[in-house]
Amino acid sequence: MKYFEKYLCDNKNIEDIDISVHCDINIFDWLMRYIHKKEPKLEIKNAISILISSDFLQMAHLVEESTNFVAANIHEIIGLPIDMNCLNSGLVKKLAE
């Protein structure tokens, strides 16, 4: 996760790093399985949360994969009770393309 590079590239001892996570635990678990190559499945119900989280964490490949999934399934995703206001303008632009 590129987001953490600035924290992990410092000369500090890795044991001194404290990272707090403020997201749904199921989404965080999904992301951990993804980076450990456990190949979790993108689903209609989690696609927007994965897209937003992967964008925040600067996981470019997952952003692309999630964007493609959301675009291909947008009709079903729109029907879910999800607040789409969390999508930043960059993600909305990618989805529109």
Secondary structure, 3 states (H helix, E strand, C coil): CHHHHHHHCCCCCHHHCCCCCCCCHHHHHHHHHHHCCCCCCCCCCCHHHHHHHHHHCCCHHHHHHHHHHHHHCHHHHHCCCCCHHHCCHHHHHHHHC
